[in-house]
Amino acid sequence: MNETQNAVPATKRVRVKRLPDRARYDRETIEAILDEAFICHVGFNTEHGPVVIPTGYGRDGNNLIIHGSAASQMLRDLSKGVDVCVTVTILDGLVLARSAFHHSMNYRSVVIFGKAELITEKEEKNRALEILSEHIIRDRWKDVRPPSDKELKATTVLRLPIDEASAKVRVGPPKDDEEDHSINVWAGVVPFETTLGAPIADERNIGALPGYLRQE
Amino acid sequence: MNETQNAVPATKRVRVKRLPDRARYDRETIEAILDEAFICHVGFNTEHGPVVIPTGYGRDGNNLIIHGSAASQMLRDLSKGVDVCVTVTILDGLVLARSAFHHSMNYRSVVIFGKAELITEKEEKNRALEILSEHIIRDRWKDVRPPSDKELKATTVLRLPIDEASAKVRVGPPKDDEEDHSINVWAGVVPFETTLGAPIADERNIGALPGYLRQE
């Protein structure tokens, strides 16, 4: 079960039921996944049923930071403190087995349950937006024009405590039935690789390419 | 609004409210996004609140195909015909503006609302699994051992009609305020590129690398 002293509290809804050997409850694993991905999928219930919306995020210690337009229905719903489930998924590879049945994917995912809280204080809001920006592209914040008071007012920023959370991780080769190993078909893993491509300057760009965008 | 004769029916919950100029309701756009991505995020409500789970999928004409273990709580819940929201997101790039406020991402996403239906008939179930497999890795199905009756029984396969659906698409450069264009900072788009890496053969692999895994 990989539970450590530094585990998040285990509530009923956060326990991984299917394939529990893939479950991780330690903060290190959960935070590493959150720190690597760019977007989360936010699920909540509305009068019209469940809704799942993709959005960027950041992590401030034990809180996930989400932001959006103050006019966004999602942000308005979440500001009210409704139950929310936020899921972050990284696809690592296709797992190709000898049987159709044992095909799988290697992935790392985190599911967080809780209620989001509004960040209203100006300095705290600014700091949360900086964390979000730095999460997505490090060292950018100091280069750009900071939010004006009007822009800050037009932006809703929420924190979601990472208290009720679990990770699920599949790694490694296919797990075929013993008798299928004699089937003459290629079996193994095909990794996914996500990289940043060559930057495309805006047609009115006047700035030099910053260090954080230079290809190694 | 990009509505065409071939648009999906527009219900209240499916209308894109925020930034409606990014909305697309035509089947061509919706299907192209669904056909390109590998995983979806499935949201539904439970007695413990909303849950969002990542999973693979396929598309059979006007139906999304989802599958999983018959023992999975998600599949059991969805089989009952509860309301579900399935979201597919492709990240295309980071949009770097002159102001923090106008930073964004280029993306293509689809949101589908509806109720899933169980596929029970054996031939239909097999065909749905083949479609799912071919969606993820084309030409693989014919090479592998097909599902046994026991494996088919252990697998739940669902179809979700793509009737209530919308896409949201952001493309192109940053949209800065006119007065910010004189700020001396690089502005533009950094594309994301997801590729398949070099295949890693299983240690007991005896098959030759198939054509669909050879790097161009």
Interface residues (C-beta under 8 A of the other chain):
Chain A: K12 R13 K17 R18 F38 I39 H41 V42 G43 F44 N45 T46 H48 G49 P50 V51 V52 I53 P54 G56 G68 S69 A71 S72 Q73 D83 V84 C85 V86 T87 T89 L91 G93 L94 L96 A97 R98 S99 A100 F101 H103 M105 Y107 S109 V111 F113 L129 S133 I136 I137 R140 W141 D143 V144 R145 P146 P147 S148 E151 T155 P173 P174 D180 H181 S182 I183 N184 V185 W186 A187 G188 V189 V190 P191 F192 E193 T194 T195 L196 G197 A198 P199 I200 A201 D202 E203 R204 N205 I206 G207 A208 L209 P210 L213
Chain B: K12 R13 K17 R18 F38 I39 H41 V42 G43 F44 N45 T46 H48 G49 P50 V51 V52 I53 P54 G56 G68 S69 A71 S72 Q73 D83 V84 C85 V86 T87 T89 L91 G93 L94 L96 A97 R98 S99 A100 F101 H103 M105 Y107 S109 V111 F113 L129 S133 I136 I137 R140 W141 D143 V144 R145 P146 P147 S148 E151 T155 P173 P174 D180 H181 S182 I183 N184 V185 W186 A187 G188 V189 V190 P191 F192 E193 T194 T195 L196 G197 A198 P199 I200 A201 D202 E203 R204 N205 I206 G207 A208 L209 P210 L213
